Amino acid sequence: MLRSTPMKHVRLLVLTEDLPQASLALADMESFHPDTRPPTEARLAGLPGREYREVFTQATARLEKIGKLIPVPQPHEIEEVRVVDFNELQSLNAWLGKVWNESSAYEEDLRRLDDEERLVKEQQAALANFAHLNIDLGMLRSKTRFLDFYVGLVPRENLRQLEGAVGLAGYILHVYMQQDESAHVVIVGPAGTKESQLSAVLDAAGFQNLPIPQELDRNPAELQRDLDAQRASIDAQRKALLETLARWADPFAGPLLEARRTLMLAEPLVSLDPSIRSAGYLAYLAGWVPARSVARLDARLRESLNHPFEMSVRNPMPEERALVPTVPAKSWILSPFAMLVKQYGVPEYGEVDPTPLFAVTFILMFGSMFGDIGQGAVIALAAWLLRKKLGRFWPFGLMAGLSSMVFGVLFGSIFGEEHLIPALWMSPLSDPLLMLRIALGWGVLFLTMACLLAIYNRLVIRNWSGAVFGHHGIINLTFYLALISGAVNVATAGEGVPGAQVDAAGAFGTLPMVLAIGALLALAAHSWRHQDGAVGEKILVVFIETLETLIGYVSNTLSFLRVAAFSLNHVALSIAIMTLAGMMGAFGHVVTLILGNIFVIVLEGGIVMIQVMRLQYYEGFSRYFSGNGHEFAPLKFRRGSA
């Protein structure tokens, strides 16, 4: 289940006249990922279908433009799979051109009404800035011989400072409206004498000038009525135009839907065009097909094509590994987890698909860090009720909530209350040290699995040196397990003997010590052989890399203590909410419990999810998952959403 779906390289030689039928068969099977590389045969250098593609592109563009005026639905299914020849495509394109020429007049009228409405809205917005003045706006716009006028906005916090500054310059400031964080002001003063000085003051205060348009010379209330009347007239014209358009478009509904179906049938051949090469009557195309689908594809082509064809099948070659697409997980359960894995990258062909392992470990860690029956039920119920809005992501919320409920039963917690039901296991706060030990054990298991997957991925591509000496390879894993074994020996050496003095070096164990030192020496020797430079430089690099290996594994293991820390934090936060609720009256008690649980679900639930993602991406994927692949994208008919 963790392995990539085996793929085959399929090479087809068909008669050029059978290309349209072949493309339909390939699209209907939805199992052929085109390979755009040219064939090795120099004779197959022709590029058929260019004219077909140009006509298809023009017809599609015309239909899309028509669709902006006349809704043309996407068919969910294709009732009859048939070949669309070039003559039919040309006729359809010509007809769509005529329909577009007729409909473009309606588009121009609608655009003209939109432009008129936008102009009216701009005038209304400008009028709103001056409506409270209720004076002749033409006088404010033009400077008189003796007075200067400034109308504009200034931040409220600068208003008092500006008022004092303009007063010193002999000007008067009047606030005629305050809105949000800005004040609308009019500044009046003597013309000419201190204009430059006032400009500096206005700039320092953040003054923003409001120009008064020519159209606003009239009384604001009267102008507002005229603008409202213009908008009403525009709305009436648009309504009448849309009704006329609907009557005109009614006879075209069926033919346009059929036109979309025809273009859907023509699209596979156009999509294949970059992959097709030809020599006279012979055409070549190649692609990647899942191994399980090769026999069905061969049978379908034999059933569909009118003439003989040749289909050769082979396994991908090692140098083609980067070109082979990866088939994504299809299960509805794994689909949301595959989406999260895809945020990191797509597995290369042959590389382990981490989706199943990611799903299991994610759910386990989330539940253990957020264990509560009631809060988990809320998450699961919310995911179920919002499944239409969440789309393929709703199973993720459902399983996270169910995992939280399972661990809530183990911890005996329901909406933060730990005394309503007995714990099937124990409350995390009853033995914090045990929780920390379990978290460390889980970290060791997780990192070991990650290293094993990294080793497997390198063995698959025959990278023997990387599998043995590379980061998280066999030598690294040997060192890590020896280090963990010795640490466990030291931790358990003094148990049961109060006050006993433990010799850490002796308790570590001979075998773990030999394996750990031997692994570090092997890594150092391998690094030394691959270093260039002076001896001192090589010693420094080898020392740093060896030290990084030691510190890295220790810190990565300790990183999993957050699994226990958040399970303890969840209980402690619930106790705090219960304590606070106990200090309230009956009504306040209920409100505090409700708000407290909402706070925990939203805030702590989000934080826990982020922490789990961090552990998955950084501690897991960074060890064994390159994410440099590309997703399987088979040729298929473009259908509408159901």
CORNOR-V534181 format. One record per pair of residues at least 6 apart in sequence whose ideal C-beta (glycine too) atoms are under 8 Angstrom apart, sorted by the first residue. I is the first residue (numbers start at 1). J is the second residue. Records with the same first field share a line. If there is no record, write none. Layout:
BEGIN
I->J / J
END
This chain:
BEGIN
1->356
2->352 / 353 / 354 / 356 / 357 / 453
3->352 / 353
4->326 / 327 / 347 / 349 / 350 / 351 / 352 / 353
5->290 / 291 / 292 / 326 / 327 / 632
6->290 / 291 / 292
7->288 / 289 / 290 / 291 / 316 / 324 / 325 / 327 / 349
8->288 / 289 / 290 / 291 / 294 / 313 / 314 / 315 / 316
9->35 / 286 / 287 / 288 / 289 / 313 / 314 / 315 / 316 / 320
10->32 / 286 / 287 / 288 / 289 / 294 / 297 / 311 / 312 / 313
11->39 / 284 / 286 / 311 / 312 / 313 / 314
12->22 / 284 / 285 / 286 / 301 / 309 / 310 / 311
13->282 / 283 / 284 / 309 / 310 / 311
14->22 / 282 / 283 / 285 / 305 / 307 / 309 / 310
15->281 / 282 / 283 / 307 / 309
16->48 / 278 / 280 / 281 / 282 / 283
17->281 / 307
18->283 / 305 / 306 / 307 / 309
19->48 / 49 / 269 / 272 / 276 / 283
20->83 / 84 / 85 / 269
21->83 / 304 / 305 / 306
22->285 / 301 / 304 / 305 / 309
23->268 / 269 / 271 / 272 / 635
24->81 / 82 / 83 / 265 / 268 / 269 / 304
25->300 / 301 / 303 / 304 / 305
26->32 / 268 / 272 / 287 / 297 / 635
27->267 / 268 / 271 / 635 / 636 / 637
28->81 / 300 / 636 / 637
29->293 / 296 / 297 / 300 / 634
30->634 / 635 / 636
31->289 / 290 / 293 / 296 / 297 / 634
32->287 / 288 / 289 / 297 / 634 / 635
33->287 / 288 / 289 / 325 / 632 / 633 / 634 / 635
34->271 / 272 / 274 / 275 / 285 / 286 / 287 / 635
35->275 / 286 / 287 / 288 / 323
36->274 / 275
37->286 / 323
38->44 / 45 / 277
39->277 / 284 / 286
41->279 / 284
43->279
44->277 / 278 / 279 / 282 / 284
45->277 / 279
46->277 / 278 / 279 / 280
47->273 / 276 / 277 / 278
48->276 / 278 / 283
49->269 / 270 / 272 / 273 / 276
50->273
51->86
52->86 / 89 / 266 / 269 / 270 / 273
53->270 / 273
55->86 / 89 / 90 / 93
56->89 / 263 / 266 / 267 / 270
57->270
58->93
59->89 / 92 / 93 / 96 / 259 / 263
60->263
62->93 / 96 / 97 / 99 / 100
63->72 / 96 / 256 / 259 / 260 / 263
65->100
66->72 / 96 / 99 / 100 / 103 / 256
67->256
68->107
69->103 / 106 / 107 / 110 / 245 / 249
70->103 / 245 / 249 / 252 / 253 / 256
72->256 / 257 / 259 / 260
73->257 / 260 / 640
74->260 / 638 / 639 / 640 / 641
75->257 / 260 / 261 / 264 / 639 / 640
76->639 / 640 / 642
77->639
78->261 / 264 / 265 / 637 / 639
79->261
81->265
82->265
83->265
84->262 / 265 / 266
88->262
89->262 / 266
92->259 / 262 / 263
95->255 / 259
96->259
99->252 / 256
102->248
103->245 / 248 / 249
106->241 / 244 / 245 / 248
109->241
110->238 / 241 / 242
113->234 / 237 / 238 / 241
116->230 / 234
117->231 / 234
120->227 / 230 / 231 / 234
121->231
123->213 / 215 / 216 / 223 / 227
124->224 / 227
126->212 / 213 / 216
127->216 / 220 / 223 / 224 / 227
129->184 / 210
130->137 / 151 / 210 / 212 / 216 / 220
131->220 / 221 / 224
132->176 / 177 / 184
133->140 / 151 / 176 / 186 / 220
134->219 / 220 / 221
136->217
137->212 / 216 / 217 / 218 / 220
138->212 / 217
139->149
140->149 / 151 / 186 / 212
141->149 / 211 / 212 / 217
143->149 / 191
144->191
145->191
146->190 / 191
147->188 / 189 / 190 / 191
148->188 / 189 / 190 / 191 / 192 / 195 / 198
149->186 / 187 / 188
150->185 / 186 / 187 / 188 / 198 / 202 / 207 / 209
151->184 / 185 / 186 / 187 / 209 / 210 / 212
152->184 / 185 / 207 / 208 / 209 / 210
153->182 / 183 / 184 / 185 / 207 / 208 / 210
154->162 / 182 / 183 / 185 / 205 / 206 / 207 / 208
155->181 / 182 / 183 / 205 / 206
156->178 / 181 / 182 / 183
158->205 / 206
159->175 / 183 / 185
161->205
162->173 / 185 / 201 / 202 / 205 / 207
163->173
165->201 / 204 / 205
166->172 / 173 / 187 / 189 / 198 / 201
167->173
169->189 / 194 / 197 / 198 / 201
170->189 / 190 / 193 / 194
171->187 / 188 / 189 / 190 / 194 / 198
172->187 / 188 / 189
173->185 / 186 / 187
174->185 / 186 / 187 / 188
175->183 / 184 / 185
176->184 / 185 / 186
177->183 / 184
178->184
184->210
187->198 / 202
189->198
215->223
216->223
264->637 / 638 / 639
265->637
267->637 / 638
268->635 / 636 / 637
271->635
272->285 / 635
275->285 / 286 / 287
276->283 / 284 / 285
277->283 / 284 / 285
278->284
287->635
288->316 / 323 / 324 / 325 / 632
289->297 / 313
290->327 / 632
294->313
297->311
298->311
301->309 / 311
316->323 / 324 / 349
318->461 / 462
321->348 / 349 / 350 / 461
322->348 / 349 / 628 / 629
324->349 / 350
325->349 / 629 / 630 / 631 / 632 / 633
326->346 / 347 / 348 / 349 / 351 / 353 / 629 / 630 / 631 / 632
327->632
328->338 / 342 / 346 / 631 / 632
329->335 / 337 / 338 / 353 / 355 / 356
332->392 / 395
333->359 / 395 / 399
334->355 / 356 / 359
335->392 / 395
336->392 / 393 / 394 / 395 / 396
337->355 / 358 / 359 / 362 / 396
338->355
339->392 / 393
340->358 / 362 / 396 / 613
341->353 / 354 / 355 / 358
342->631
344->617 / 621 / 625 / 627
345->625 / 626 / 627 / 628 / 629
346->627 / 628 / 629 / 630 / 631
347->353 / 354 / 625 / 626 / 627 / 629
348->626 / 628 / 629
349->629
350->457 / 460 / 461
351->457 / 460 / 625 / 626 / 629
352->453 / 456 / 457 / 624 / 625
354->453 / 620 / 621 / 624 / 625
357->449 / 453
358->616 / 620
359->399
361->446 / 616 / 620
362->612 / 613 / 616
363->399 / 400 / 403
364->403
365->442 / 563 / 612 / 615
366->400 / 403 / 404 / 608 / 609 / 612
367->376 / 400 / 403 / 404 / 405 / 406 / 407
368->407 / 563 / 567
369->562 / 563 / 566 / 567 / 570 / 608 / 611 / 612
370->376 / 404 / 407 / 566 / 567 / 570 / 604 / 605 / 608
371->404 / 406 / 407 / 408 / 410 / 411 / 413 / 428 / 567 / 570
372->404 / 405 / 407 / 408 / 411 / 413 / 414 / 415 / 416 / 570 / 574
373->404 / 405 / 408 / 409 / 413 / 414 / 415 / 421
374->408 / 414 / 415 / 416 / 597
375->404 / 408 / 415 / 416 / 597 / 600 / 601 / 605
376->400 / 401 / 402 / 403 / 404 / 405 / 406 / 407 / 408
377->401 / 405
378->401 / 597 / 601
379->397 / 400 / 401 / 404 / 601 / 605
380->397 / 398 / 400 / 401 / 402 / 404 / 405
381->401
382->397 / 401
383->390 / 394 / 395 / 396 / 397 / 398 / 400 / 401
384->394 / 398
386->394 / 397
387->394
390->397
400->609
408->414
409->421 / 424
410->423 / 424 / 425 / 426
411->418 / 423 / 425 / 426 / 427 / 428 / 567 / 571
412->418 / 421 / 422 / 423 / 424 / 426 / 427
413->423 / 427 / 571 / 574
414->420 / 421
415->593 / 597
416->573 / 574 / 575 / 577 / 578 / 593 / 596 / 597 / 600
417->574 / 578
418->427 / 571 / 574
427->571
428->435 / 564 / 567 / 568 / 570 / 571
429->568 / 571 / 572 / 575
432->564 / 568
435->564 / 567 / 568
436->561 / 564
438->564
439->560 / 561 / 562 / 563 / 564 / 565
440->557 / 558 / 560 / 561
442->560 / 563
443->556 / 557 / 558 / 559 / 560 / 561 / 563 / 619
444->484 / 557
446->560 / 615 / 619 / 620
447->480 / 553 / 556 / 557 / 619 / 623
448->477 / 480 / 481
450->472 / 619 / 620 / 623 / 624
451->472 / 473 / 476 / 477 / 480 / 623 / 624
452->477
453->623 / 624 / 625
454->470 / 471 / 472 / 473 / 623 / 624
455->467 / 472 / 473 / 474 / 477
456->624
457->624 / 626
458->464 / 466 / 467 / 470 / 473
459->467
463->470
466->473
467->473 / 474
468->474 / 475
469->475 / 522 / 523 / 526
470->476
471->623
472->623 / 624
475->519 / 522 / 523 / 526
476->519 / 523 / 549 / 553
478->515 / 519
479->515 / 516 / 519 / 520 / 523 / 549 / 553
480->553
481->515
482->511 / 512 / 513 / 515 / 516 / 519
483->512 / 516 / 550 / 553 / 554
484->557
485->509 / 511 / 512
486->508 / 509 / 512 / 513 / 516
487->508
489->507 / 508 / 509 / 512
490->502 / 504 / 507 / 508
493->502 / 507
494->500 / 501 / 502
520->546 / 549 / 550
523->545 / 546 / 549
524->542 / 545 / 546
527->541 / 542 / 545 / 546
528->538 / 542
531->537 / 538 / 541 / 542
533->541
556->619
559->615 / 618 / 619
560->615 / 619
562->611 / 615
563->615
566->604 / 607 / 608 / 611
569->604
570->600 / 604 / 608
573->600 / 604
574->600
577->592 / 593 / 596 / 597 / 599 / 600
578->593
580->592 / 596
581->588 / 589 / 592 / 593 / 596
582->589
584->591 / 592
621->627
END
